């Protein structure tokens, strides 16, 4: 009987000890959280920026970070607010924000890499497979211009442009623009302004372009006298020549090869 009472006493003492330990842990956590969350505690004092930039600047990124975070409690800081603010810059493709206690914000920023102009006011990034819209008055790289009647066709048009440019590598022709219209017809614009109308379908368009490269030099025509070449034929092509007396007038003739 005495042993049973002693065991019961140990059990009660153990339970009390666990309760006291739990209370101490909860209270300590409350004290820590309360201390960390106080205004003025653990203020953000520094920012570290990782990334390679051509259009963005570290100063510009740091200025935005300072405006949002300087003096804020790093423990309670909502990093999504800073991320959203940085993403407002059209040149920013991706941002990762981390806290390095006790006072530093670490930013990993990826800048858009321009691969081609898109329609009249955008730039296509082949790495992120997306279009972004910076201030083009501040950008003037000599990129090919791509376009389509819908933005979600940008990847298809870019992939086609790569194939067409490769096909023209050893030719005397240089593509400066490619457009996919509403009937999904590809049209290339050469650097002299001549248009090559390739028709529908990437494979057929590529085959027609290769036929043009092989054959046009045998036509007896100068490409600088040609307004457009319509290649939407199984054999040969139709040529619209520029009228020397009237830049807007075009005469048409067909050639078979």
Secondary structure as UniProt FT lines:
FT   HELIX           2..36
FT   TURN            39..42
FT   STRAND          43..44
FT   STRAND          46..50
FT   HELIX           58..69
FT   TURN            74..76
FT   HELIX           79..86
FT   TURN            87..88
FT   TURN            90..91
FT   STRAND          92..100
FT   TURN            101..103
FT   STRAND          104..111
FT   STRAND          116..118
FT   TURN            119..121
FT   STRAND          122..125
FT   TURN            126..129
FT   STRAND          130..132
FT   HELIX           136..138
FT   STRAND          145..148
FT   HELIX           151..153
FT   HELIX           154..167
FT   TURN            168..170
FT   STRAND          175..180
FT   TURN            182..183
FT   STRAND          185..190
FT   TURN            191..192
FT   STRAND          195..200
FT   HELIX           202..215
FT   HELIX           216..218
FT   TURN            219..220
FT   HELIX           223..225
FT   STRAND          226..230
FT   STRAND          237..243
FT   TURN            244..245
FT   STRAND          246..255
//
